[in-house]
């Protein structure tokens, strides 16, 4: 699921999703990286955050979250509520 805010950034999201899938958490603090490592081992939700530069030259934080059961992944920007799939 991609939030309206992320959609309106007008950027290619593929590199961000690839980094999330490959466990590239280089833009996160050490404590959050450790939480993600534990989440992988324990079957919990995984969260990645990446700074991106929009077409308007504004830096925005994009958050990617994969649910614990790996049934879906969401992308949203700071200030937007995490969207849940219908139903």
Buried (B, 14 or more C-beta within 10 A) or exposed (E): BBBEBBEEBEBEBEEBBEBBEEEBBEBBEEEBBEBBEEBEEEEBBBBBBBEBEEEEEEEBEBBBBBBEEEEEBBBBBEEBEEBEEEE
